[in-house]
Amino acid sequence: MRESEKQSPDFISEVKPFERFDWVLLLTAASIWGSSFFFMDIALEAEHPGLITWLRPTLGLFAVVLLPSSRKPIEASDWWAIVFLAFTWMAFPFTMFPIAQQWIDSSVTGMLNSAMPIMTLIIGFLIFGVTIRKVQVFGLLLGVMGISMVGLPTVNGGGTSALGVLLVLLAITSYAVSVNIAGPLQRKYGSLPVLSRVLAVSSLLTLPFGVYGMMNSTWSWKAVGANLAVGIGGTGVAYAAATTLTGRVGALRTSIVTYLIPIVASLLGVFILGERLSFWELFGVIVLLLGAWLTTRTEISLASIFKSKIS
């Protein structure tokens, strides 16, 4: 690696040690997002997925714009990136999750989310030219095995369950694309200015689905509370924490927030919603988390693997 690359902000953020504030941001985002699937299950008892989808960025926007720093201007040349980020980071995955949770448990959704570091590495390598290292390749293989263990017991329940798992994986893949874009923008403008614009665009993109969902929902105070928790907490507070963390430590290390999400989601799903987890789902999430952790290791580069094999 050239010396100039080592001095770039992106490289420095990826290799500097975690500070105390970084751990606070990580735990805040993980705990809130882990409970989001639980609250979405509650909201689905009375509401159509479209309404839940639209309320997430809309309520999150109301929470973020109250902060003066969120209104810092953004250059016109970066607005196309903002729109693309709004679609991949929020509009598309926010649409997928509540639809999927009509057919699969919130705990399974949370466990599948731990595949995000794996998807982030794959997308980073294929699209953004991120170097894959030897230990990360092994992590990818473990991750695929873990996804299979978590997903297969669920899809045995029928075609809609299989579709639910697929929608969650598509949402996670979309997250993986967005997290590679969010870092540079956030480092240029700060986390809140980027987040506020992304939330605003996402709210507009999901509005048609939200109107349709509103026409097919019933009023419930319990659902209202769940929407506030997912929208203001899961989309406002948690995203603010995650985008700030991305700017401080880089996209790949931010994705380790998903190590804690399945733990929170599973505990809430089992002990409050009464969901049941099979042995293979529990064992699969352990394998998946191990694979996800290995994808964040950076000891040996893939180029050195090929070089050693050739020699």
URMO-V992873 format. One record per residue. RES is the residue in one letter. D_FIRST is the distance of its C-alpha to the first C-alpha in Angstrom with 2 decimals. Layout:
res d_first
RES D_FIRST
RES D_FIRST
This chain:
res d_first
M 0.00
R 3.79
E 6.51
S 8.40
E 6.62
K 7.10
Q 10.53
S 11.49
P 14.54
D 13.46
F 10.53
I 13.01
S 15.78
E 14.23
V 13.74
K 16.72
P 19.88
F 22.81
E 25.54
R 29.25
F 29.41
D 26.60
W 28.80
V 31.80
L 30.15
L 29.08
L 32.60
T 34.34
A 32.64
A 33.05
S 36.72
I 37.73
W 36.01
G 37.38
S 40.86
S 40.47
F 41.33
F 44.41
F 45.56
M 44.98
D 47.26
I 49.90
A 49.66
L 49.99
E 53.45
A 54.77
E 52.21
H 50.79
P 47.01
G 46.83
L 48.16
I 45.75
T 42.82
W 43.91
L 44.84
R 41.40
P 39.59
T 42.87
L 43.66
G 40.07
L 40.20
F 43.40
A 41.76
V 38.65
V 40.42
L 42.59
L 39.70
P 39.62
S 35.83
S 35.64
R 37.37
K 34.74
P 34.43
I 31.65
E 30.95
A 32.68
S 29.57
D 28.12
W 31.32
W 30.47
A 27.47
I 29.96
V 32.43
F 30.00
L 28.82
A 32.51
F 33.24
T 30.38
W 30.31
M 34.05
A 36.58
F 35.76
P 35.00
F 37.84
T 40.12
M 39.10
F 39.57
P 43.26
I 44.22
A 42.63
Q 44.34
Q 47.68
W 47.22
I 44.94
D 45.09
S 43.02
S 41.80
V 40.45
T 38.70
G 37.08
M 36.03
L 34.48
N 32.42
S 30.43
A 28.73
M 26.77
P 23.49
I 23.78
M 24.48
T 21.70
L 19.13
I 20.90
I 21.14
G 17.57
F 16.49
L 19.31
I 19.39
F 16.34
G 13.56
V 12.57
T 11.06
I 14.10
R 14.24
K 17.19
V 19.18
Q 18.83
V 20.39
F 23.26
G 23.55
L 23.97
L 26.76
L 28.47
G 28.24
V 29.99
M 32.59
G 33.18
I 33.63
S 36.19
M 38.07
V 38.32
G 39.20
L 41.57
P 44.34
T 44.36
V 44.56
N 47.45
G 49.49
G 49.63
G 48.03
T 47.58
S 45.71
A 43.31
L 42.88
G 42.21
V 39.37
L 37.90
L 38.13
V 36.30
L 33.44
L 33.31
A 33.23
I 30.34
T 28.37
S 29.16
Y 27.94
A 24.60
V 24.24
S 25.36
V 23.21
N 20.04
I 21.93
A 23.61
G 20.68
P 19.70
L 23.42
Q 24.37
R 21.92
K 23.36
Y 27.01
G 27.39
S 28.36
L 32.08
P 32.22
V 30.03
L 31.99
S 35.36
R 34.69
V 33.38
L 36.48
A 38.79
V 37.52
S 37.56
S 41.13
L 42.18
L 40.54
T 42.29
L 45.59
P 47.45
F 46.71
G 47.73
V 51.05
Y 51.81
G 50.98
M 53.20
M 56.10
N 55.74
S 55.34
T 57.90
W 58.03
S 57.05
W 56.42
K 54.30
A 52.10
V 51.91
G 50.66
A 48.08
N 46.88
L 46.54
A 44.53
V 42.14
G 42.01
I 41.93
G 40.30
G 38.07
T 37.07
G 37.49
V 36.68
A 34.26
Y 32.19
A 32.12
A 30.81
A 28.18
T 26.90
T 26.73
L 24.83
T 22.30
G 21.62
R 21.34
V 19.29
G 17.80
A 19.28
L 18.59
R 20.01
T 22.86
S 23.91
I 24.96
V 28.01
T 29.45
Y 29.82
L 32.79
I 34.25
P 35.96
I 37.58
V 39.17
A 40.13
S 41.67
L 43.67
L 45.12
G 45.85
V 47.61
F 49.52
I 50.47
L 50.50
G 51.72
E 49.08
R 48.88
L 45.78
S 45.99
F 44.63
W 42.08
E 40.83
L 40.41
F 38.79
G 36.61
V 35.22
I 34.35
V 32.45
L 30.83
L 29.78
L 28.36
G 26.33
A 25.21
W 24.20
L 22.17
T 20.22
T 18.88
R 17.65
T 13.98
E 14.49
I 13.77
S 11.71
L 13.97
A 12.34
S 13.41
I 16.81
F 17.37
K 16.30
S 18.73
K 21.40
I 21.26
S 21.53
